[in-house]
Amino acid sequence: MVSGVPRGLPKHTTPPAGVALALRAPGLDETAAAGFRGTSVDGAEPAPLTVDTHHDLASVTKIVATTTALLRLVSAGAVGLDDEVRHYLSDFGAGKKATVTVRDLLLHRAGLSEWYPLYLAADDAETATAFLDRMPLRYPPRSGRHYSDLGFMMLGRIIAQVAAEPLQGAIATLVTGPLQMSSTRFARPAGDEVATSSFGDQVEIAMIDTGVPYPTPYRSDDFTSWRRSPVVGTVNDGNAFHVFAGTSGHAGLFSTLADLVMFADTLASYEEHSELWKPEVAREFFAPGPDADQALGFRRYCLDLGSEHVTMLGHPGFVGCAVGFVPGRGIALALASNRLLTTGVPVPTDELWQQALVAAGATIGELTT
């Protein structure tokens, strides 16, 4: 399925240093890897990226940890999708914020700001969450989809509150333990073979100084703890790293290609795992919401299998990973890359993911024709 780095990238972008893919479908189980997991040291060739390399999942954390934990908690009756957020987080706010529900957060329709450098407003997790609770909504609730890291920070806190333990332990209890994902954990990788995720915090420095894509009242000079050397073995996301000790509902997980495709394979055969969740609740999570490409936590993609078109649910991550599955069809797909490790313009994860979808569809289609 993969013989090298991706082809046909958008103009002015450069391929990632390394990339790996895994695909499972009835009668099919393929993995492949190419390229390098790090940068050269003293002129020596960098180490290869393999199918066993550990990766920073970034926003893939939103479905592997947060959404799946909530799927289990809703199935158990411990959380209600239409419960107001303030039912679990009493300081979340009044007024229009008081109407925001768990469902709104999962659909990215709560009206929260998309992103904010909390590490410039707070020194630790406690003050960061207090600041987050006080932040006004940027948009009216349910007025539209506005993809929000902040909303999944809230969801992570709800999980910890309901589970009565820190988020790291709650996810181990609810997700990675039952799904036997032994190489998946928060804050740091579980093994020594780790992909370098970036050359430092330069992306967030630029975001703050340019106000693109989200304006903030700060300048990068307001912060003195920027990482200016390659990031390897610690969480890339600034909020997750600088204020949440590598553990948050929006980012922080490390994992391997094998664990990712195992996760996707389990969700693809969700009806066979009634010990984990109620199938009817899973179907509610998988269904399209008011925005056709967004389900409860999961994004929805079209996978072309020859003349047949099916829906794959999944999520990409900023660093270069993505995972997806087709419920009821036994189709699981995982992508792992270090796309930011280039001196040129990094190709967006969404572009890499679309190429993976095309390759997967063609490979599966060949088996059915």
C-alpha positions as CSV (number, residue, x, y, z in Angstrom):
1,M,0.0,0.0,0.0
2,V,2.9,2.3,0.7
3,S,6.2,2.3,-1.1
4,G,7.6,5.7,-0.1
5,V,6.7,9.2,0.9
6,P,3.4,10.6,-0.3
7,R,3.1,11.8,-3.9
8,G,0.9,14.5,-5.4
9,L,1.2,16.9,-2.5
10,P,-0.1,20.5,-2.8
11,K,2.2,23.0,-4.3
12,H,4.6,24.8,-2.0
13,T,4.5,21.9,0.6
14,T,7.1,19.4,1.4
15,P,6.6,15.8,2.6
16,P,7.2,14.6,6.2
17,A,10.5,13.2,7.2
18,G,8.8,9.8,7.7
19,V,5.4,8.2,7.4
20,A,3.8,4.9,8.3
21,L,0.4,3.4,7.5
22,A,-1.6,0.4,8.7
23,L,-4.8,-0.9,7.1
24,R,-7.1,-3.7,8.2
25,A,-10.1,-5.0,6.4
26,P,-11.7,-8.4,5.9
27,G,-8.9,-10.5,4.3
28,L,-6.4,-7.7,4.6
29,D,-3.8,-6.6,7.2
30,E,-1.0,-4.4,5.9
31,T,1.6,-2.1,7.4
32,A,4.4,-0.1,5.8
33,A,6.8,2.7,6.8
34,A,9.3,4.9,5.0
35,G,11.6,7.8,5.9
36,F,13.1,8.9,9.2
37,R,11.8,9.5,12.7
38,G,14.3,12.3,13.7
39,T,16.9,14.7,12.5
40,S,20.6,14.0,11.7
41,V,23.1,14.3,14.6
42,D,26.7,15.3,13.8
43,G,26.0,14.6,10.2
44,A,25.0,11.0,10.7
45,E,21.9,9.7,8.9
46,P,18.8,10.0,11.2
47,A,17.2,6.8,12.5
48,P,14.4,5.3,10.4
49,L,10.7,5.7,11.2
50,T,9.3,2.2,11.6
51,V,5.9,0.7,12.3
52,D,7.0,0.4,15.9
53,T,7.8,4.1,16.4
54,H,6.0,6.0,19.1
55,H,4.2,9.2,18.0
56,D,2.7,12.3,19.6
57,L,-1.0,11.9,18.7
58,A,-1.9,15.6,19.3
59,S,-5.7,16.0,18.5
60,V,-6.1,12.3,17.8
61,T,-6.3,12.3,21.6
62,K,-9.8,13.8,21.2
63,I,-11.3,10.5,19.9
64,V,-8.9,7.8,21.2
65,A,-9.1,9.1,24.8
66,T,-11.9,11.7,25.3
67,T,-14.7,10.6,22.9
68,T,-14.2,6.9,23.6
69,A,-14.2,7.5,27.4
70,L,-17.5,9.4,27.0
71,L,-19.0,6.7,24.8
72,R,-18.4,4.3,27.7
73,L,-19.6,6.7,30.4
74,V,-22.8,7.6,28.4
75,S,-23.4,3.8,27.9
76,A,-23.1,3.3,31.6
77,G,-25.6,6.1,32.4
78,A,-22.9,8.1,34.2
79,V,-23.0,11.0,31.8
80,G,-25.9,12.4,29.8
81,L,-25.2,13.9,26.3
82,D,-27.8,16.6,26.9
83,D,-26.6,17.4,30.5
84,E,-25.4,21.0,30.9
85,V,-21.7,21.3,31.4
86,R,-22.2,23.2,34.6
87,H,-23.8,20.0,36.0
88,Y,-20.3,18.6,36.2
89,L,-18.2,21.8,36.2
90,S,-20.0,24.2,38.5
91,D,-17.7,27.2,37.7
92,F,-18.2,26.9,33.9
93,G,-20.4,30.0,33.9
94,A,-23.9,31.5,33.7
95,G,-25.9,33.2,31.0
96,K,-25.6,31.6,27.6
97,K,-22.8,29.4,28.9
98,A,-25.2,27.8,31.3
99,T,-27.1,26.3,28.3
100,V,-24.0,24.5,26.9
101,T,-24.3,20.7,27.0
102,V,-21.9,17.8,26.7
103,R,-23.4,17.2,23.2
104,D,-22.5,20.7,22.2
105,L,-18.9,20.3,23.2
106,L,-18.6,17.0,21.3
107,L,-20.1,18.6,18.2
108,H,-17.9,21.7,18.5
109,R,-21.0,23.8,18.6
110,A,-20.7,25.2,22.2
111,G,-19.5,28.6,21.0
112,L,-16.1,28.4,22.8
113,S,-13.0,30.0,21.3
114,E,-11.1,27.6,19.0
115,W,-7.7,28.1,20.7
116,Y,-6.1,30.2,23.4
117,P,-2.5,30.1,24.8
118,L,-3.5,29.4,28.4
119,Y,0.2,29.2,29.3
120,L,0.3,33.0,28.8
121,A,-2.6,33.5,31.1
122,A,-1.8,31.0,33.9
123,D,1.2,29.3,35.5
124,D,-0.3,25.9,36.2
125,A,-3.3,23.7,35.5
126,E,-5.4,25.0,38.4
127,T,-5.2,28.6,37.4
128,A,-5.5,27.7,33.7
129,T,-8.8,25.8,34.3
130,A,-10.1,28.7,36.4
131,F,-9.2,31.1,33.6
132,L,-10.9,28.8,31.1
133,D,-14.1,28.7,33.2
134,R,-14.3,32.5,33.2
135,M,-13.7,32.9,29.5
136,P,-16.7,34.3,27.6
137,L,-18.1,32.4,24.6
138,R,-16.9,33.6,21.3
139,Y,-20.0,32.6,19.4
140,P,-23.6,32.0,20.4
141,P,-24.2,28.4,21.5
142,R,-25.2,26.0,18.7
143,S,-24.9,28.8,16.1
144,G,-22.3,26.8,14.1
145,R,-19.4,24.5,14.2
146,H,-16.2,26.1,15.6
147,Y,-13.6,23.4,16.1
148,S,-12.4,24.0,19.7
149,D,-9.5,22.6,21.7
150,L,-11.0,24.4,24.7
151,G,-14.2,22.3,24.4
152,F,-12.2,19.1,24.7
153,M,-10.3,20.4,27.6
154,M,-13.7,20.8,29.3
155,L,-14.7,17.2,28.3
156,G,-11.5,15.8,29.7
157,R,-12.3,17.5,33.0
158,I,-15.8,16.1,33.0
159,I,-14.4,12.6,32.5
160,A,-12.0,13.1,35.5
161,Q,-14.9,14.5,37.6
162,V,-17.2,11.6,36.9
163,A,-14.5,8.9,37.1
164,A,-13.3,10.4,40.4
165,E,-9.7,10.2,39.4
166,P,-7.2,12.2,37.3
167,L,-7.7,12.1,33.6
168,Q,-4.7,9.9,33.0
169,G,-6.0,7.2,35.3
170,A,-9.5,7.5,34.0
171,I,-8.4,7.0,30.4
172,A,-6.4,4.0,31.4
173,T,-9.4,2.5,33.2
174,L,-12.0,3.3,30.5
175,V,-10.1,3.1,27.3
176,T,-6.4,2.0,27.0
177,G,-6.7,-0.8,29.5
178,P,-9.9,-2.5,28.2
179,L,-8.8,-2.0,24.6
180,Q,-5.3,-3.5,25.4
181,M,-3.5,-0.5,24.1
182,S,-0.3,-1.0,26.1
183,S,1.7,1.5,24.1
184,T,-0.7,4.3,24.5
185,R,-0.3,6.8,27.4
186,F,-0.3,10.5,28.2
187,A,2.7,12.8,28.6
188,R,5.5,10.6,27.4
189,P,5.9,7.6,25.1
190,A,5.9,4.1,26.4
191,G,9.0,3.1,24.5
192,D,12.4,4.4,23.4
193,E,11.8,4.6,19.6
194,V,10.1,8.0,19.3
195,A,9.4,10.3,16.4
196,T,10.6,13.9,16.8
197,S,7.5,16.0,16.4
198,S,8.9,19.4,15.5
199,F,11.9,21.7,15.7
200,G,10.5,23.5,18.7
201,D,7.6,25.8,19.6
202,Q,8.0,28.0,16.5
203,V,4.4,27.3,15.2
204,E,2.8,28.6,18.3
205,I,5.2,31.5,18.5
206,A,4.2,32.6,15.0
207,M,0.5,32.1,15.9
208,I,0.8,34.5,18.8
209,D,2.8,37.1,17.0
210,T,0.7,37.1,13.8
211,G,-2.7,36.5,15.4
212,V,-3.3,33.9,12.6
213,P,-5.6,32.1,12.7
214,Y,-6.8,33.2,16.2
215,P,-6.1,36.6,17.7
216,T,-4.8,36.8,21.3
217,P,-3.8,39.8,23.4
218,Y,-0.2,38.5,23.8
219,R,3.2,38.6,22.1
220,S,5.6,35.8,22.2
221,D,8.0,37.9,24.3
222,D,5.5,37.6,27.1
223,F,6.6,34.0,27.6
224,T,10.1,32.8,28.6
225,S,9.7,29.0,28.5
226,W,9.6,28.4,24.7
227,R,11.2,25.3,23.4
228,R,13.6,26.2,20.7
229,S,15.2,22.7,20.1
230,P,13.7,19.6,18.6
231,V,10.7,18.2,20.6
232,V,11.0,14.5,21.1
233,G,9.5,12.5,24.0
234,T,7.4,15.4,25.3
235,V,4.0,16.6,24.2
236,N,4.1,19.1,21.3
237,D,0.9,21.0,22.0
238,G,1.7,24.1,24.0
239,N,-1.3,24.1,26.3
240,A,-0.9,20.4,27.1
241,F,2.8,20.7,27.7
242,H,3.2,24.0,29.4
243,V,0.2,24.0,31.8
244,F,-1.4,20.5,31.9
245,A,1.8,18.4,32.4
246,G,1.1,16.5,29.2
247,T,-2.4,15.3,30.0
248,S,-5.6,17.0,28.7
249,G,-8.8,16.1,26.9
250,H,-7.6,17.7,23.7
251,A,-4.0,16.5,23.3
252,G,-1.3,14.6,25.2
253,L,-1.4,11.0,24.1
254,F,1.6,9.1,22.7
255,S,0.9,5.8,20.8
256,T,2.1,3.5,18.1
257,L,0.7,2.5,14.7
258,A,-0.2,-1.0,16.1
259,D,-2.2,0.5,19.0
260,L,-3.9,3.0,16.7
261,V,-5.1,0.4,14.2
262,M,-6.1,-1.9,17.1
263,F,-8.3,1.0,18.5
264,A,-9.8,1.5,15.0
265,D,-10.4,-2.2,14.6
266,T,-12.3,-2.4,17.9
267,L,-14.5,0.6,16.9
268,A,-15.1,-0.9,13.4
269,S,-16.5,-4.0,15.1
270,Y,-18.3,-2.0,17.8
271,E,-21.3,-4.4,17.9
272,E,-19.1,-7.2,19.0
273,H,-18.0,-5.3,22.1
274,S,-21.2,-4.8,24.1
275,E,-19.1,-5.3,27.3
276,L,-17.5,-1.9,26.5
277,W,-20.5,0.2,25.3
278,K,-24.1,-0.1,24.3
279,P,-24.3,-0.5,20.5
280,E,-27.2,1.9,20.3
281,V,-25.2,4.6,22.1
282,A,-22.2,3.9,19.8
283,R,-24.6,4.4,16.8
284,E,-25.7,7.8,18.3
285,F,-22.0,8.8,18.6
286,F,-21.3,7.8,15.0
287,A,-24.3,9.5,13.4
288,P,-23.9,12.9,11.6
289,G,-24.9,15.9,13.6
290,P,-26.1,19.3,12.3
291,D,-22.8,19.4,10.4
292,A,-22.6,16.5,8.0
293,D,-18.9,16.0,8.4
294,Q,-19.0,16.0,12.2
295,A,-20.4,13.3,14.5
296,L,-20.1,13.2,18.3
297,G,-16.4,13.7,18.7
298,F,-15.6,11.9,15.5
299,R,-15.1,13.4,12.1
300,R,-16.8,11.8,9.1
301,Y,-15.0,11.0,5.9
302,C,-16.0,9.5,2.6
303,L,-14.1,6.3,1.7
304,D,-14.5,5.2,-1.9
305,L,-14.4,1.4,-2.4
306,G,-14.7,1.2,-6.1
307,S,-18.3,1.9,-6.9
308,E,-19.3,1.8,-3.2
309,H,-19.0,4.8,-0.9
310,V,-18.9,4.3,2.8
311,T,-18.4,6.6,5.8
312,M,-15.2,6.4,7.8
313,L,-15.1,8.0,11.2
314,G,-11.9,9.3,12.7
315,H,-9.7,12.3,13.5
316,P,-6.4,13.9,12.4
317,G,-3.7,15.4,14.7
318,F,-1.6,18.5,14.2
319,V,1.7,16.6,14.4
320,G,0.9,14.3,11.6
321,C,-1.1,11.3,12.8
322,A,-4.7,10.2,12.0
323,V,-6.9,7.2,12.6
324,G,-10.3,6.1,11.2
325,F,-12.7,3.2,11.0
326,V,-15.8,2.1,9.2
327,P,-18.4,0.9,11.7
328,G,-19.8,-2.6,11.0
329,R,-17.4,-3.2,8.1
330,G,-14.2,-4.2,9.9
331,I,-12.2,-1.5,8.1
332,A,-9.5,0.3,10.2
333,L,-6.9,2.7,9.0
334,A,-4.0,4.5,10.8
335,L,-1.5,7.1,9.7
336,A,1.6,8.1,11.6
337,S,4.0,10.8,10.5
338,N,6.2,13.6,11.7
339,R,5.0,16.2,9.1
340,L,6.4,19.2,10.9
341,L,10.0,17.9,10.6
342,T,10.8,19.7,7.4
343,T,12.6,22.9,6.6
344,G,9.9,23.7,4.0
345,V,6.2,24.2,4.4
346,P,4.7,21.1,6.1
347,V,2.0,19.3,4.2
348,P,-1.3,19.5,6.3
349,T,-2.3,16.3,8.1
350,D,-5.6,16.4,6.3
351,E,-3.8,16.2,2.9
352,L,-1.8,13.1,4.1
353,W,-5.0,11.6,5.5
354,Q,-6.9,12.1,2.2
355,Q,-4.1,10.3,0.4
356,A,-4.3,7.5,2.9
357,L,-8.0,7.2,2.3
358,V,-7.5,7.0,-1.5
359,A,-4.8,4.4,-1.1
360,A,-6.9,2.4,1.4
361,G,-10.0,2.6,-0.8
362,A,-8.1,1.4,-3.9
363,T,-6.5,-1.5,-2.0
364,I,-9.8,-2.7,-0.5
365,G,-11.6,-2.2,-3.8
366,E,-9.1,-4.5,-5.5
367,L,-10.2,-7.3,-3.2
368,T,-13.9,-6.8,-4.0
369,T,-13.7,-6.7,-7.7
